[in-house]
Amino acid sequence: MAARVLRRDILGAVVMLAGASPLISAQSVGDLVTHNGFETCWSAALTKPQFLDLLRSGVDGQTGCVPPSGGTVTLPGFGSVAYTACTTPACPGAVPGCPVTTHAGTFSGDFATGIFSGAGSADTVQVPVSSAAFGTCTLVLSNITFAFAPAYVLDPDGNSGVHASALVQAGVTSSYALSASGGALCGLLPGLVEPQLHPQLDATASAAYAEQLTATTVGQSVCPLVP
């Protein structure tokens, strides 16, 4: 649910990230020639805390907007039912959508293996849902938490550090409580949408986090590695 995740359709179709193959092709290690100097570390290298903060800052304190969406669910007694979601002007500037604010704590990781981890959360999300069959309901996602598991190809940078040459995965998994309020049939919605909502939310968050990390971390050199 990095900030960019908030701008995507949480109920829409999302392509899952591709296994362990690099998401980003390796940037040329020749980029390091721009890191001037012959010191132990390249002069433009990040420290380990700075790199870990880049993993965190794309999530913490970010606010975005889930855009309007639509789809179908199978409602007992009604069959396939069309619905729309997040169509009210609830986002900043009276823009239609569902506002979401995310948070993250401290990240950690292993600069030898390139495997990192961190945790985050999001404020409660209110999702207005409308349909001719069941009227207007409000889905509520509360107690939202995220586990982040980015992984990189880290190559020696020619000095005493490593070069983040490729992002292997951005891996985000979520947990939350899902409830609904409104008309008599609204209580059926959580069970109907959960099977598609949860995997698509995780995939959307992973894709958005990969985009964020690509822009801020791939191509960076990190040094010193000790301590």
C-alpha positions in Angstrom: 0.0 0.0 0.0 3.1 2.3 -0.6 1.7 5.8 -1.7 1.4 4.8 -5.3 -0.7 1.8 -4.3 -3.4 4.1 -3.2 -3.9 5.4 -6.7 -4.7 2.0 -8.2 -8.0 0.1 -8.2 -8.0 -2.3 -5.2 -10.8 -4.3 -6.8 -9.4 -4.3 -10.3 -7.4 -7.0 -12.1 -3.7 -6.7 -11.3 -0.9 -8.8 -12.8 1.1 -10.5 -10.1 4.9 -9.9 -10.0 7.1 -12.4 -11.7 8.6 -14.9 -9.3 12.3 -14.5 -8.7 13.3 -13.0 -12.0 14.6 -9.4 -11.8 11.8 -6.9 -12.1 14.3 -4.3 -13.3 17.1 -5.1 -15.7 20.5 -4.5 -14.2 21.7 -0.9 -14.5 25.2 -0.5 -15.9 27.8 -0.6 -13.2 29.5 2.0 -15.3 27.1 4.4 -13.6 29.5 4.2 -10.7 32.1 6.3 -12.6 30.0 9.3 -11.6 30.7 8.5 -8.0 33.9 10.5 -8.0 36.9 9.7 -5.8 39.3 6.9 -4.8 38.2 6.6 -1.2 37.1 3.4 0.5 33.6 4.3 -0.5 32.4 6.1 -3.6 31.7 9.7 -2.6 28.0 9.4 -3.7 27.4 6.1 -1.9 24.6 5.8 0.5 25.1 4.6 4.1 23.2 1.5 5.2 20.8 3.6 7.3 20.1 5.9 4.3 19.3 3.0 2.0 17.0 1.5 4.6 15.3 4.8 5.0 14.6 4.8 1.2 12.8 1.5 1.7 10.7 3.1 4.4 10.0 6.6 3.1 8.0 5.5 0.1 5.4 4.3 2.5 5.5 6.3 5.7 3.1 9.2 5.9 1.9 9.0 2.3 -1.7 9.8 1.3 -3.3 8.8 -1.9 -6.6 8.0 -3.5 -8.1 4.8 -4.7 -10.0 5.8 -7.9 -13.6 4.8 -8.7 -14.0 1.2 -9.8 -16.7 -1.3 -10.7 -17.2 -5.0 -11.2 -19.7 -7.8 -10.5 -20.4 -10.2 -7.7 -22.8 -13.1 -7.4 -25.5 -12.3 -5.0 -27.7 -15.1 -3.7 -31.2 -14.8 -5.2 -30.0 -12.1 -7.7 -27.3 -13.8 -9.7 -24.5 -11.7 -11.2 -24.8 -8.1 -9.8 -22.9 -5.1 -11.1 -21.6 -2.6 -8.6 -19.5 0.6 -8.4 -17.1 1.6 -5.7 -15.3 4.8 -4.5 -17.4 7.1 -6.7 -18.0 9.8 -4.0 -15.8 13.0 -4.1 -14.0 12.0 -0.9 -10.4 12.6 -2.0 -8.5 16.0 -1.6 -9.9 18.6 -4.0 -13.3 16.9 -4.0 -11.9 14.2 -6.4 -14.0 11.0 -6.6 -12.3 8.1 -4.8 -11.4 6.6 -1.5 -8.6 8.3 0.4 -5.9 6.2 2.1 -3.0 7.1 4.4 -0.1 4.7 4.9 2.6 4.4 7.6 5.8 2.4 8.0 8.3 1.6 10.7 12.0 0.9 10.6 13.3 -1.5 7.9 16.1 -4.0 8.3 18.0 -6.3 6.0 21.1 -8.2 5.0 23.5 -6.4 2.6 25.2 -9.7 1.8 22.0 -11.5 0.5 20.1 -8.4 -0.6 17.0 -9.5 1.4 15.2 -6.8 3.4 12.0 -6.5 5.5 9.8 -4.0 7.2 6.3 -3.5 8.5 3.6 -0.9 7.8 0.0 0.0 8.3 -2.8 2.1 6.8 -5.6 4.1 8.3 -9.1 2.7 8.1 -10.5 2.8 4.6 -14.1 3.5 3.9 -15.3 2.2 0.5 -18.8 3.2 -0.6 -20.3 0.5 -2.8 -23.5 1.0 -4.8 -25.7 -1.5 -6.8 -29.2 -1.6 -8.1 -29.6 -4.9 -6.3 -28.5 -4.1 -2.8 -28.5 -0.3 -2.7 -25.7 1.6 -1.1 -23.3 -0.1 1.4 -20.0 0.9 3.0 -17.2 -1.6 3.1 -14.8 -0.9 5.9 -11.2 -2.1 5.8 -9.7 -1.7 9.3 -6.7 -2.9 11.3 -4.7 -2.8 8.0 -1.1 -4.0 8.2 1.5 -4.7 5.6 4.7 -6.8 5.6 7.3 -5.6 3.1 10.0 -8.0 1.7 12.0 -6.3 -1.0 15.0 -8.2 -2.4 17.9 -7.1 -4.6 20.8 -8.2 -6.7 23.7 -6.5 -4.9 27.0 -6.6 -6.8 30.4 -5.4 -5.5 30.8 -1.8 -6.4 34.5 -1.8 -7.1 35.3 -0.2 -3.7 34.2 -1.5 -0.3 30.4 -1.4 -0.9 27.7 -3.0 -3.0 25.7 -1.7 -6.0 22.0 -2.3 -6.1 21.9 -3.5 -9.8 18.4 -5.1 -9.9 15.2 -5.4 -7.9 14.3 -9.1 -7.7 11.0 -8.6 -5.8 9.0 -6.0 -3.9 6.8 -8.5 -2.0 4.0 -6.9 0.0 1.4 -8.9 1.9 -1.5 -7.5 3.9 -3.9 -8.3 6.6 -7.0 -6.5 7.6 -10.5 -6.8 9.1 -13.4 -6.4 6.5 -16.9 -5.4 7.5 -19.9 -3.6 5.9 -22.7 -1.4 6.9 -25.9 -0.2 5.2 -28.9 -2.0 3.9 -30.1 -5.5 4.8 -28.0 -7.2 2.1 -24.8 -5.3 2.8 -23.7 -7.9 5.4 -23.2 -10.3 2.5 -20.6 -8.2 0.8 -17.4 -8.9 2.8 -17.7 -12.7 2.1 -18.4 -12.0 -1.6 -15.6 -9.6 -2.3 -12.9 -11.1 0.0 -11.7 -13.9 -2.3 -10.8 -11.4 -5.1 -10.0 -8.4 -2.9 -7.2 -9.8 -0.8 -4.9 -11.2 -3.5 -5.5 -8.2 -5.7 -4.7 -5.8 -2.9 -1.4 -7.6 -2.3 -0.5 -7.6 -5.9 -1.4 -4.0 -6.4 0.7 -3.0 -3.3 3.6 -5.1 -4.6 3.5 -3.5 -8.1 3.3 0.0 -6.7 6.1 -0.6 -4.2 8.3 -2.0 -7.0 7.7 1.2 -9.0 8.7 3.3 -5.9 11.9 1.2 -5.2 12.9 1.2 -8.9 13.0 5.0 -8.9 14.8 5.5 -5.6 17.1 2.5 -4.9 18.1 0.6 -8.1 21.5 1.9 -9.2 22.5 3.1 -5.7 25.8 2.1 -4.1 25.8 1.4 -0.4 29.0 1.8 1.7 30.5 1.1 4.2 29.1 -2.3 4.9 30.9 -2.7 8.3 29.7 -2.1 10.9 
